[in-house]
Amino acid sequence: PLAGAIVMLCLAALLDADGSRPRASWNATQPPCEHMRGQPEADEATLVTAVFRGDAAGLRNILAAAAADSGPCFADVVLPLDSPDELVAAAHALVDEAKLMLPEPGVLGTNTRTAAFRVVHTSRDSGPDTSARGRRSSTEGRSGCVWAGYHVIMEDCVQYPDEYLNFARQAVESVSRRAIIGYSGFVWNVEFIKMGVPYADVTYSIPLLGLEGQVELDVWVDVIRLGTMAFHAQLSSLDRTSLPSSSDKHNSWELDPAKYARTSSGLEDIQLAVEAHYRNVPRLLCTHPADWLRLREPPEHLVEASWWWDRRKFPALRPLMKEQNSKAVNANAKAAL
């Protein structure tokens, strides 16, 4: 089994065509901010957080989009906490496969992009700490650098349109980088939520018909689905918290998407929205046509696996562990990965 933070070997910065800019040092253990450190376009780079729960084809599509992006682009593949070894191994294999789509490091040519892919391991006991417990998050480097560009969160259960990364960045720029944008979300329609009350009774979903629906006008919402979310790192400079200064829990605005993407409860979208709410960071759901985003059908081998739940629903609490009628259920899913 693969354990710890095994970071996949990818691509570092290339020389400009005229050789005027030195190539960044290429280190397989470097987080994205280390690759962009000192480069003038650091705040223009994109970090894709790819939420992987077993749909290999969905993750391939996300990594292909990052590889084809026009500017500096990085991808962190994030798995749920305590993922089975087979899921971790599958993520590493897919990242290793995806790096073949990138130019070889150090090769001169017209492609001067900086790009790298890696897996952010999510064991509670090992790997990069992506929580707010005082240790380094996945967006920070050992030298103290912090990611300074765009964040785009994508899920393996969603089919994205071509040029999605460009659309997401343009939407972030349309609000001067001062809001979180997204394409699927909801607003609360009651002030208090009672235990056991279905989400459908206390929320108003946008689009009304689900992810594939149309949104005709931009609208401010309470919660945005993680897999449709984008924002810029400069949000961390906003210091408008509505919490008392004595509250240690919310002393800093946590801008590490992996912290939320690795959550296994199904509440990850709401957890990030709560942080944004207390920081007075607005959330804007942007207009888009019907079928612009689509839900992918889950691979058959995953549906019965104990570690998988249907993230296509939104919001969706993770159900209790499925009963194992046969050891073959998980065995088949693991073999398919």
C-alpha positions as semicolon CSV with decimal commas, in nm:
position;residue;x (nm);y (nm);z (nm)
1;P;0,000;0,000;0,000
2;L;0,101;0,355;-0,067
3;A;0,108;0,571;0,245
4;G;0,227;0,917;0,334
5;A;0,259;1,211;0,105
6;I;0,397;1,055;-0,214
7;V;0,412;1,340;-0,457
8;M;0,415;1,242;-0,824
9;L;0,697;1,360;-1,051
10;C;0,564;1,609;-1,304
11;L;0,670;1,927;-1,484
12;A;0,850;2,234;-1,354
13;A;0,887;2,567;-1,529
14;L;1,037;2,579;-1,875
15;L;1,263;2,848;-2,015
16;D;1,101;3,123;-2,214
17;A;1,158;3,085;-2,587
18;D;1,423;3,356;-2,580
19;G;1,588;3,210;-2,269
20;S;1,541;3,534;-2,074
21;R;1,371;3,374;-1,774
22;P;1,552;3,102;-1,581
23;R;1,378;2,769;-1,540
24;A;1,240;2,711;-1,191
25;S;1,406;2,436;-0,991
26;W;1,232;2,105;-1,055
27;N;1,166;1,915;-0,737
28;A;0,912;1,633;-0,713
29;T;0,830;1,722;-0,352
30;Q;0,753;2,087;-0,419
31;P;0,397;2,212;-0,366
32;P;0,257;2,441;-0,639
33;C;0,359;2,764;-0,466
34;E;0,724;2,655;-0,473
35;H;0,708;2,613;-0,851
36;M;0,572;2,966;-0,893
37;R;0,787;3,133;-0,631
38;G;0,941;3,455;-0,760
39;Q;0,765;3,435;-1,095
40;P;0,575;3,749;-1,200
41;E;0,270;3,548;-1,312
42;A;0,228;3,374;-0,973
43;D;-0,109;3,542;-0,913
44;E;-0,226;3,435;-1,260
45;A;-0,156;3,063;-1,209
46;T;-0,433;2,810;-1,147
47;L;-0,446;2,535;-0,885
48;V;-0,708;2,270;-0,960
49;T;-0,823;2,068;-0,660
50;A;-0,953;1,743;-0,810
51;V;-1,185;1,553;-0,574
52;F;-1,135;1,183;-0,650
53;R;-1,373;0,918;-0,519
54;G;-1,307;0,641;-0,764
55;D;-1,430;0,753;-1,109
56;A;-1,108;0,710;-1,306
57;A;-1,252;0,847;-1,631
58;G;-1,377;1,157;-1,449
59;L;-1,035;1,224;-1,298
60;R;-0,867;1,169;-1,636
61;N;-1,089;1,440;-1,784
62;I;-0,998;1,685;-1,507
63;L;-0,625;1,623;-1,543
64;A;-0,653;1,652;-1,922
65;A;-0,819;1,993;-1,882
66;A;-0,538;2,107;-1,651
67;A;-0,274;1,978;-1,891
68;A;-0,435;2,162;-2,183
69;D;-0,475;2,492;-1,996
70;S;-0,315;2,794;-2,155
71;G;-0,132;2,925;-1,848
72;P;0,056;2,791;-1,545
73;C;-0,168;2,518;-1,406
74;F;-0,131;2,265;-1,126
75;A;-0,356;1,986;-1,002
76;D;-0,384;1,843;-0,652
77;V;-0,576;1,514;-0,648
78;V;-0,751;1,491;-0,311
79;L;-0,910;1,176;-0,168
80;P;-1,146;1,131;0,129
81;L;-0,995;1,073;0,471
82;D;-0,869;0,719;0,528
83;S;-0,928;0,609;0,170
84;P;-0,861;0,241;0,103
85;D;-0,513;0,163;-0,026
86;E;-0,653;0,069;-0,365
87;L;-0,811;0,413;-0,411
88;V;-0,484;0,585;-0,316
89;A;-0,289;0,362;-0,554
90;A;-0,538;0,435;-0,834
91;A;-0,497;0,810;-0,780
92;H;-0,119;0,784;-0,803
93;A;-0,142;0,571;-1,117
94;L;-0,374;0,819;-1,286
95;V;-0,148;1,112;-1,198
96;D;0,152;0,920;-1,327
97;E;-0,039;0,856;-1,649
98;A;-0,148;1,221;-1,680
99;K;0,205;1,358;-1,656
100;L;0,268;1,210;-2,001
101;M;0,036;1,480;-2,137
102;L;0,280;1,746;-2,020
103;P;0,599;1,854;-2,198
104;E;0,916;1,705;-2,058
105;P;1,087;1,927;-1,800
106;G;1,376;2,127;-1,933
107;V;1,279;2,089;-2,299
108;L;1,296;2,419;-2,487
109;G;1,014;2,509;-2,720
110;T;0,710;2,725;-2,766
111;N;0,531;2,580;-2,461
112;T;0,661;2,781;-2,168
113;R;0,395;2,684;-1,917
114;T;0,468;2,570;-1,565
115;A;0,260;2,269;-1,468
116;A;0,265;1,983;-1,218
117;F;0,027;1,720;-1,085
118;R;0,040;1,546;-0,747
119;V;-0,169;1,342;-0,504
120;V;-0,245;1,496;-0,166
121;H;-0,260;1,194;0,063
122;T;-0,537;1,214;0,320
123;S;-0,453;0,971;0,599
124;R;-0,527;1,113;0,942
125;D;-0,186;0,999;1,064
126;S;0,044;1,082;0,774
127;G;0,089;1,304;0,471
128;P;0,060;1,681;0,433
129;D;-0,161;1,827;0,702
130;T;-0,449;2,006;0,532
131;S;-0,633;2,097;0,848
132;A;-0,620;2,416;1,050
133;R;-0,429;2,256;1,336
134;G;-0,121;2,470;1,301
135;R;0,082;2,260;1,061
136;R;0,144;2,331;0,696
137;S;-0,154;2,310;0,459
138;S;-0,137;2,171;0,106
139;T;-0,115;2,526;-0,034
140;E;0,195;2,618;0,166
141;G;0,558;2,535;0,097
142;R;0,840;2,444;0,331
143;S;1,003;2,779;0,262
144;G;0,691;2,960;0,382
145;C;0,550;3,041;0,039
146;V;0,172;3,043;0,000
147;W;-0,032;2,984;-0,316
148;A;-0,112;3,323;-0,474
149;G;-0,326;3,235;-0,776
150;Y;-0,667;3,097;-0,868
151;H;-0,835;2,801;-0,701
152;V;-1,071;2,584;-0,907
153;I;-1,234;2,282;-0,741
154;M;-1,355;1,998;-0,963
155;E;-1,513;1,659;-0,886
156;D;-1,471;1,332;-1,071
157;C;-1,851;1,283;-1,080
158;V;-1,907;1,600;-1,289
159;Q;-1,857;1,634;-1,665
160;Y;-1,718;1,980;-1,743
161;P;-1,734;2,174;-2,071
162;D;-1,432;2,262;-2,280
163;E;-1,248;2,573;-2,161
164;Y;-1,411;2,540;-1,817
165;L;-1,099;2,672;-1,643
166;N;-1,105;2,988;-1,855
167;F;-1,475;3,046;-1,781
168;A;-1,414;3,000;-1,407
169;R;-1,124;3,246;-1,402
170;Q;-1,321;3,503;-1,601
171;A;-1,607;3,475;-1,354
172;V;-1,367;3,532;-1,062
173;E;-1,228;3,840;-1,239
174;S;-1,579;3,972;-1,303
175;V;-1,614;4,026;-0,926
176;S;-1,260;4,165;-0,894
177;R;-1,147;3,850;-0,709
178;R;-1,355;3,949;-0,407
179;A;-1,605;3,661;-0,403
180;I;-1,633;3,286;-0,439
181;I;-1,810;3,196;-0,764
182;G;-1,983;2,875;-0,862
183;Y;-2,245;2,717;-1,085
184;S;-2,459;2,509;-0,849
185;G;-2,576;2,589;-0,498
186;F;-2,864;2,675;-0,270
187;V;-3,004;2,929;-0,026
188;W;-3,152;2,844;0,314
189;N;-3,524;2,915;0,327
190;V;-3,561;2,875;0,704
191;E;-3,373;3,027;0,993
192;F;-3,341;2,708;1,198
193;I;-3,285;2,352;1,084
194;K;-3,430;2,063;1,283
195;M;-3,272;1,720;1,309
196;G;-3,408;1,479;1,052
197;V;-3,566;1,742;0,826
198;P;-3,472;1,672;0,459
199;Y;-3,252;1,931;0,292
200;A;-3,516;1,977;0,024
201;D;-3,749;2,123;0,289
202;V;-3,504;2,387;0,413
203;T;-3,323;2,490;0,096
204;Y;-3,397;2,643;-0,242
205;S;-3,168;2,488;-0,501
206;I;-3,022;2,679;-0,794
207;P;-3,050;2,555;-1,066
208;L;-3,392;2,433;-0,953
209;L;-3,371;2,115;-1,159
210;G;-3,024;2,022;-1,043
211;L;-2,673;2,058;-1,180
212;E;-2,779;2,024;-1,544
213;G;-3,031;2,306;-1,519
214;Q;-3,005;2,661;-1,653
215;V;-2,924;2,970;-1,448
216;E;-3,053;3,281;-1,624
217;L;-2,919;3,547;-1,386
218;D;-2,627;3,572;-1,145
219;V;-2,756;3,525;-0,791
220;W;-2,602;3,543;-0,443
221;V;-2,635;3,213;-0,256
222;D;-2,550;3,067;0,084
223;V;-2,376;2,747;-0,028
224;I;-2,193;2,656;-0,349
225;R;-2,119;2,300;-0,450
226;L;-1,746;2,231;-0,415
227;G;-1,710;2,082;-0,761
228;T;-1,836;2,400;-0,928
229;M;-1,644;2,650;-0,715
230;A;-1,361;2,891;-0,798
231;F;-1,196;3,185;-0,622
232;H;-0,867;3,370;-0,598
233;A;-0,615;3,339;-0,317
234;Q;-0,626;3,710;-0,248
235;L;-0,949;3,646;-0,058
236;S;-0,723;3,556;0,233
237;S;-0,632;3,923;0,263
238;L;-0,991;4,015;0,345
239;D;-1,015;4,067;0,719
240;R;-1,383;4,131;0,780
241;T;-1,470;3,853;1,022
242;S;-1,795;3,887;1,214
243;L;-1,663;3,663;1,491
244;P;-1,511;3,797;1,815
245;S;-1,135;3,838;1,794
246;S;-1,101;3,597;2,086
247;S;-1,228;3,311;1,874
248;D;-0,918;3,102;1,802
249;K;-1,112;2,865;1,579
250;H;-1,161;3,133;1,314
251;N;-0,846;3,339;1,363
252;S;-0,751;3,294;0,997
253;W;-0,948;3,244;0,678
254;E;-0,850;2,893;0,566
255;L;-0,798;2,896;0,191
256;D;-0,692;2,535;0,148
257;P;-0,955;2,358;-0,066
258;A;-0,806;2,018;0,025
259;K;-0,917;2,076;0,383
260;Y;-1,278;2,058;0,268
261;A;-1,243;1,828;-0,033
262;R;-1,106;1,546;0,184
263;T;-1,406;1,555;0,422
264;S;-1,601;1,229;0,418
265;S;-1,930;1,340;0,574
266;G;-2,095;1,496;0,270
267;L;-2,102;1,832;0,449
268;E;-1,785;1,963;0,287
269;D;-1,970;2,222;0,076
270;I;-2,149;2,357;0,382
271;Q;-1,832;2,363;0,592
272;L;-1,657;2,588;0,344
273;A;-1,967;2,806;0,317
274;V;-1,969;2,850;0,696
275;E;-1,608;2,971;0,689
276;A;-1,694;3,211;0,407
277;H;-1,999;3,336;0,595
278;Y;-1,802;3,420;0,909
279;R;-1,544;3,599;0,695
280;N;-1,817;3,793;0,514
281;V;-1,696;3,651;0,182
282;P;-1,986;3,660;-0,068
283;R;-2,080;3,358;-0,280
284;L;-2,205;3,422;-0,633
285;L;-2,376;3,161;-0,850
286;C;-2,312;3,252;-1,214
287;T;-2,536;3,231;-1,516
288;H;-2,493;2,938;-1,755
289;P;-2,705;2,742;-2,005
290;A;-2,873;2,409;-1,942
291;D;-2,654;2,098;-1,970
292;W;-2,339;2,309;-1,944
293;L;-2,241;2,089;-1,649
294;R;-2,357;1,729;-1,634
295;L;-2,343;1,451;-1,378
296;R;-2,149;1,142;-1,472
297;E;-2,293;0,797;-1,413
298;P;-2,082;0,626;-1,146
299;P;-1,887;0,316;-1,250
300;E;-2,087;0,007;-1,157
301;H;-1,805;-0,138;-0,947
302;L;-1,811;0,165;-0,715
303;V;-2,180;0,179;-0,633
304;E;-2,172;-0,114;-0,391
305;A;-1,835;-0,036;-0,233
306;S;-1,853;0,057;0,136
307;W;-1,634;0,367;0,099
308;W;-1,837;0,522;-0,185
309;W;-2,149;0,736;-0,162
310;D;-2,343;0,927;-0,423
311;R;-2,193;1,275;-0,436
312;R;-2,401;1,348;-0,744
313;K;-2,681;1,456;-0,512
314;F;-2,638;1,798;-0,358
315;P;-2,625;1,843;-0,072
316;A;-2,589;1,480;0,032
317;L;-2,495;1,348;0,374
318;R;-2,284;1,037;0,360
319;P;-2,499;0,736;0,461
320;L;-2,397;0,493;0,732
321;M;-2,151;0,222;0,629
322;K;-2,321;-0,017;0,392
323;E;-2,383;-0,370;0,508
324;Q;-2,138;-0,610;0,353
325;N;-2,340;-0,905;0,229
326;S;-2,027;-1,047;0,076
327;K;-1,657;-0,972;0,092
328;A;-1,666;-0,989;-0,287
329;V;-1,844;-0,651;-0,306
330;N;-1,542;-0,451;-0,193
331;A;-1,304;-0,694;-0,360
332;N;-1,462;-0,632;-0,699
333;A;-1,449;-0,255;-0,652
334;K;-1,084;-0,268;-0,547
335;A;-0,994;-0,488;-0,841
336;A;-1,165;-0,250;-1,083
337;L;-0,963;0,042;-0,948
